[in-house]
């Protein structure tokens, strides 16, 4: 059932129009999921546009009347051990767990449809897993990107204020190294810079040449966290997804503090054998989309 109420999301055009891919059958197993990677042709954005977000749950609903309140993402367990005197990290042998996905709606048809799904238990006394697609279209109705979540089930229903209901969904699969979330690397190559927050980040063979995200470094835990808008960070998502799928592709990350105008490097430090272990894509309250990626590293130079 198509619903006509529109939830508007403002963020830059990232890519050329792409036809919407309908959700495949929910019984698709994890070995097939990785073949469904979305290919999106991206141009760096130069302006903002009004965009429309649609949530489709296979056989349940297809609606624009939703507000996404929780991130899309995952977290990977990285094995750490010592090889002689050296500390070593490997993804191999670890597992990846998809984060819960949360959205709200006040539309009574949406609420009834999900409540009915939630009440219909299978032989495991759980709802039947379904695939989900979050589609973003521009103001002309052309799909510019899709985010896919495979084999999810509703796990919590909460009544909120003003007639809204919050739904929490989780992956029906046990943690493994076959990612159940597909986020295309359609981020842009723009450079957004504030001297008080952002730094120049270089990951060899991964990021574009002028990548300046917000950077947080926890030296005691050896964790680096990068936060970026959807206009920047091209190349990073594929690198992070490889790690979530068990591919240990350790790189060196160089982080540089720049001058007030961002034109000169003031100081730099390098971090060896970095591995991404957490990825979160947020739909912010101001209707922008941001990503946050966390890395572990072995040593600092």
MARPAZA-846215 format. One record per residue (C-alpha): residue number from 1; residue in three letters; x, y, z. Coordinates in Angstrom, 2 decimals, decimal comma. Example, Ala and Ser with C-alpha at 12.3 -4.5 7.8 and 13.67 -1.06 7.14 Angstrom:
% residues 2
   num   residuo        c1        c2        c3
     1       ALA     12,30     -4,50      7,80
     2       SER     13,67     -1,06      7,14
% end
This chain:
% residues 301
   num   residuo        c1        c2        c3
     1       UNK      0,00      0,00      0,00
     2       UNK      1,50      3,29     -1,08
     3       UNK      1,26      6,11      1,44
     4       UNK      1,37      9,69      0,27
     5       UNK      2,59     11,62      3,29
     6       UNK      6,11     12,83      2,63
     7       UNK      9,02     12,83      5,05
     8       UNK     11,56     15,33      3,73
     9       UNK     15,26     14,93      4,14
    10       UNK     17,71     17,64      3,07
    11       UNK     21,14     16,61      1,92
    12       UNK     23,26     17,11     -1,21
    13       UNK     22,80     15,21     -4,43
    14       UNK     25,50     12,56     -4,37
    15       UNK     25,04     10,58     -7,50
    16       UNK     23,25     10,20    -10,81
    17       UNK     19,75      8,80    -10,88
    18       UNK     19,48      5,08    -10,26
    19       UNK     16,47      2,85    -10,70
    20       UNK     15,07      1,52     -7,45
    21       UNK     15,87     -2,12     -6,80
    22       UNK     12,97     -3,97     -5,21
    23       UNK     13,69     -6,09     -2,20
    24       UNK     14,59     -9,71     -2,86
    25       UNK     12,86    -12,57     -1,01
    26       UNK     13,49    -12,53      2,72
    27       UNK     14,69    -16,11      2,67
    28       UNK     17,84    -15,11      0,84
    29       UNK     20,76    -16,51      2,84
    30       UNK     23,86    -14,61      3,86
    31       UNK     26,06    -16,17      1,18
    32       UNK     23,87    -14,49     -1,47
    33       UNK     23,64    -11,11      0,19
    34       UNK     27,09     -9,91     -0,78
    35       UNK     26,22    -10,22     -4,49
    36       UNK     23,59     -7,50     -4,06
    37       UNK     26,03     -4,61     -3,70
    38       UNK     24,52     -1,45     -5,15
    39       UNK     26,49      0,38     -7,80
    40       UNK     25,91      4,13     -7,70
    41       UNK     27,50      6,66    -10,05
    42       UNK     28,54      9,61     -7,89
    43       UNK     29,36     13,22     -8,64
    44       UNK     30,66     15,57     -5,96
    45       UNK     27,73     17,70     -4,78
    46       UNK     27,72     21,43     -5,31
    47       UNK     24,25     22,27     -3,98
    48       UNK     21,48     21,06     -1,70
    49       UNK     18,14     19,66     -2,80
    50       UNK     14,94     18,41     -1,19
    51       UNK     14,97     14,65     -0,97
    52       UNK     12,38     12,04     -0,07
    53       UNK     13,09      9,00      2,10
    54       UNK     11,03      5,83      1,58
    55       UNK     11,16      2,74      3,78
    56       UNK     10,15     -0,54      2,20
    57       UNK      9,81     -3,77      4,18
    58       UNK      9,21     -6,77      1,92
    59       UNK      5,52     -7,69      1,98
    60       UNK      4,81     -5,39      4,96
    61       UNK      4,90     -1,72      3,98
    62       UNK      6,19      0,80      1,47
    63       UNK      5,99      4,22      3,10
    64       UNK      7,38      7,75      3,12
    65       UNK      5,70      8,47      6,46
    66       UNK      8,64      7,47      8,68
    67       UNK     11,29      9,16     10,81
    68       UNK     14,55      7,26     11,17
    69       UNK     15,85      7,68     14,72
    70       UNK     18,56      5,03     14,98
    71       UNK     21,74      4,47     12,94
    72       UNK     22,33      1,94     10,21
    73       UNK     25,59      0,13     10,78
    74       UNK     27,59     -2,65     12,35
    75       UNK     30,41     -3,50     14,73
    76       UNK     33,20     -6,00     14,10
    77       UNK     35,06     -7,91     16,77
    78       UNK     38,81     -7,66     16,08
    79       UNK     41,04    -10,36     17,48
    80       UNK     44,21     -9,09     19,13
    81       UNK     47,27    -11,13     20,03
    82       UNK     51,02    -10,81     20,39
    83       UNK     53,50    -12,08     17,87
    84       UNK     56,80    -11,97     19,70
    85       UNK     57,10     -8,49     21,16
    86       UNK     54,61     -7,03     18,70
    87       UNK     50,90     -6,47     19,19
    88       UNK     48,95     -7,77     16,21
    89       UNK     45,31     -7,34     15,18
    90       UNK     43,34     -9,50     12,78
    91       UNK     39,71     -9,52     11,71
    92       UNK     39,97    -13,21     10,79
    93       UNK     38,26    -15,28     13,43
    94       UNK     36,24    -12,31     14,63
    95       UNK     32,57    -11,63     13,98
    96       UNK     30,42     -8,75     12,77
    97       UNK     27,09     -7,82     14,34
    98       UNK     24,67     -5,42     12,68
    99       UNK     23,36     -2,58     14,85
   100       UNK     19,65     -2,33     15,69
   101       UNK     17,67     -0,18     13,26
   102       UNK     15,02      2,14     14,75
   103       UNK     12,34      4,31     13,17
   104       UNK      9,10      6,00     14,21
   105       UNK      5,77      6,47     12,46
   106       UNK      2,39      7,93     13,36
   107       UNK      0,64      6,42     10,36
   108       UNK     -1,96      3,91     11,62
   109       UNK     -1,60      1,64      8,58
   110       UNK      2,16      1,37      9,16
   111       UNK      1,65      0,64     12,85
   112       UNK     -0,95     -2,07     12,25
   113       UNK      1,11     -3,74      9,51
   114       UNK      4,22     -4,06     11,68
   115       UNK      2,25     -5,10     14,76
   116       UNK      0,64     -7,88     12,72
   117       UNK      4,06     -9,01     11,47
   118       UNK      5,45     -8,91     15,00
   119       UNK      2,58    -11,10     16,29
   120       UNK      2,99    -13,81     13,64
   121       UNK      5,67    -16,14     15,04
   122       UNK      7,45    -18,89     13,10
   123       UNK      8,60    -22,26     14,46
   124       UNK     11,31    -20,47     16,46
   125       UNK      8,67    -18,24     18,05
   126       UNK     10,09    -15,25     16,22
   127       UNK      8,68    -13,09     13,39
   128       UNK      9,60    -14,16      9,88
   129       UNK     12,75    -12,28      8,72
   130       UNK     12,24     -9,65      6,05
   131       UNK     14,52     -7,53      3,90
   132       UNK     14,35     -3,74      4,11
   133       UNK     15,31     -0,91      1,75
   134       UNK     15,72      2,75      2,66
   135       UNK     15,52      4,67     -0,62
   136       UNK     16,43      8,32     -1,09
   137       UNK     14,94     10,17     -4,06
   138       UNK     15,52     13,72     -5,20
   139       UNK     12,72     16,26     -5,55
   140       UNK     11,95     14,91     -9,03
   141       UNK     11,27     11,46     -7,60
   142       UNK     14,40      9,86     -9,02
   143       UNK     16,17      7,38     -6,73
   144       UNK     19,73      8,48     -6,00
   145       UNK     20,75      5,87     -3,43
   146       UNK     19,51      2,81     -1,51
   147       UNK     20,52      1,37      1,84
   148       UNK     19,66     -2,33      2,23
   149       UNK     19,18     -4,36      5,40
   150       UNK     18,87     -8,12      4,97
   151       UNK     16,87    -10,58      7,05
   152       UNK     15,72     -8,29      9,88
   153       UNK     12,95     -8,86     12,43
   154       UNK     11,03     -6,50     14,76
   155       UNK     12,21     -6,93     18,35
   156       UNK     10,62     -4,02     20,21
   157       UNK      7,53     -1,83     19,84
   158       UNK      7,15      1,29     21,99
   159       UNK      4,34      3,83     22,13
   160       UNK      5,62      7,41     22,03
   161       UNK      4,03     10,83     22,41
   162       UNK      1,67     12,44     19,88
   163       UNK      0,46      9,13     18,46
   164       UNK      3,88      7,98     17,30
   165       UNK      5,13      4,41     17,65
   166       UNK      8,81      3,43     17,70
   167       UNK      9,94      0,14     16,15
   168       UNK     13,28     -1,55     16,72
   169       UNK     14,59     -4,12     14,23
   170       UNK     17,56     -6,44     14,55
   171       UNK     19,34     -8,89     12,28
   172       UNK     17,89    -12,39     12,59
   173       UNK     21,32    -13,93     11,98
   174       UNK     24,00    -14,78     14,48
   175       UNK     27,22    -12,70     14,36
   176       UNK     29,51    -13,83     11,54
   177       UNK     31,67    -12,26      8,84
   178       UNK     28,98    -11,85      6,18
   179       UNK     27,60     -8,34      6,45
   180       UNK     23,79     -8,07      6,45
   181       UNK     23,82     -4,34      5,60
   182       UNK     24,65     -2,81      2,23
   183       UNK     25,67      0,85      2,21
   184       UNK     27,02      1,94     -1,20
   185       UNK     30,13      4,08     -1,28
   186       UNK     28,33      7,03     -2,82
   187       UNK     29,82      9,63     -0,49
   188       UNK     31,20     12,72     -2,19
   189       UNK     34,71     14,13     -2,48
   190       UNK     33,99     17,60     -1,13
   191       UNK     36,30     19,18      1,44
   192       UNK     34,57     20,60      4,51
   193       UNK     36,92     22,26      6,98
   194       UNK     36,75     23,92     10,39
   195       UNK     40,09     24,54     12,07
   196       UNK     38,60     23,83     15,51
   197       UNK     37,26     20,37     14,65
   198       UNK     38,57     18,95     11,40
   199       UNK     41,91     17,47     10,38
   200       UNK     43,40     16,20      7,16
   201       UNK     43,21     12,38      7,09
   202       UNK     45,12     10,24      4,61
   203       UNK     44,63      6,48      4,32
   204       UNK     46,76      5,18      1,49
   205       UNK     44,69      3,86     -1,39
   206       UNK     41,41      4,47      0,44
   207       UNK     40,37      8,10      0,91
   208       UNK     40,32     10,98     -1,55
   209       UNK     43,15     13,50     -1,47
   210       UNK     41,42     16,25      0,49
   211       UNK     39,53     14,34      3,19
   212       UNK     39,04     16,49      6,33
   213       UNK     36,64     14,85      8,79
   214       UNK     36,11     15,57     12,47
   215       UNK     38,72     13,46     14,32
   216       UNK     38,74     12,03     17,84
   217       UNK     41,73     10,01     19,12
   218       UNK     41,71      7,88     22,26
   219       UNK     45,41      7,20     22,80
   220       UNK     44,87      4,96     25,83
   221       UNK     42,47      2,62     23,99
   222       UNK     44,19      3,13     20,61
   223       UNK     40,95      4,10     18,89
   224       UNK     40,46      6,73     16,17
   225       UNK     36,97      7,94     15,29
   226       UNK     36,17      9,90     12,13
   227       UNK     32,91     11,75     11,57
   228       UNK     31,95     13,07      8,16
   229       UNK     29,01     14,35      6,19
   230       UNK     27,65     12,51      3,21
   231       UNK     29,43     15,07      1,01
   232       UNK     32,88     13,73      1,96
   233       UNK     34,68     10,48      2,70
   234       UNK     34,44      8,79     -0,67
   235       UNK     36,30      5,47     -0,72
   236       UNK     36,04      4,83      2,99
   237       UNK     32,83      2,79      3,09
   238       UNK     34,16      0,02      0,85
   239       UNK     37,28     -0,28      3,02
   240       UNK     35,13     -0,59      6,15
   241       UNK     32,77     -3,14      4,59
   242       UNK     35,71     -5,33      3,60
   243       UNK     36,78     -5,48      7,23
   244       UNK     33,23     -6,37      8,31
   245       UNK     33,30     -9,24      5,80
   246       UNK     36,52    -10,64      7,23
   247       UNK     39,12     -9,09      4,92
   248       UNK     42,04     -7,84      7,03
   249       UNK     43,36     -4,94      4,96
   250       UNK     45,48     -3,00      7,42
   251       UNK     46,74      0,42      6,37
   252       UNK     48,62      3,41      7,72
   253       UNK     46,58      6,48      8,64
   254       UNK     48,20      9,93      8,67
   255       UNK     46,40     12,69     10,56
   256       UNK     47,50     16,31     10,09
   257       UNK     46,59     19,44     12,01
   258       UNK     46,13     22,30      9,56
   259       UNK     46,45     26,05      9,86
   260       UNK     43,40     28,19     10,56
   261       UNK     42,60     28,57      6,86
   262       UNK     43,34     24,90      6,17
   263       UNK     46,08     25,70      3,66
   264       UNK     49,17     24,49      5,57
   265       UNK     50,10     21,45      7,64
   266       UNK     51,05     22,46     11,19
   267       UNK     51,77     18,99     12,59
   268       UNK     51,21     15,33     11,71
   269       UNK     51,15     11,91     13,30
   270       UNK     50,84      8,47     11,74
   271       UNK     49,08      5,38     13,05
   272       UNK     50,14      1,93     11,86
   273       UNK     48,07     -1,12     10,96
   274       UNK     44,68      0,48     11,39
   275       UNK     41,56     -1,67     11,13
   276       UNK     37,99     -0,31     11,03
   277       UNK     35,68     -1,99     13,51
   278       UNK     32,53      0,15     13,74
   279       UNK     30,42      2,02     11,20
   280       UNK     27,32      4,14     11,89
   281       UNK     25,21      6,06      9,38
   282       UNK     23,02      8,65     11,12
   283       UNK     19,94     10,49      9,92
   284       UNK     20,41     13,64     12,01
   285       UNK     17,66     15,74     13,62
   286       UNK     18,54     18,63     11,28
   287       UNK     17,80     16,26      8,36
   288       UNK     21,43     15,83      7,31
   289       UNK     23,13     12,44      6,96
   290       UNK     26,43     11,74      8,68
   291       UNK     28,70      8,73      9,04
   292       UNK     30,95      7,81     11,94
   293       UNK     33,71      5,23     11,55
   294       UNK     35,97      3,91     14,31
   295       UNK     39,39      2,29     13,89
   296       UNK     41,82      0,45     16,11
   297       UNK     45,54      0,90     15,54
   298       UNK     48,70     -0,93     16,63
   299       UNK     51,19      1,91     17,09
   300       UNK     51,73      5,64     16,63
   301       UNK     54,70      7,21     14,89
% end
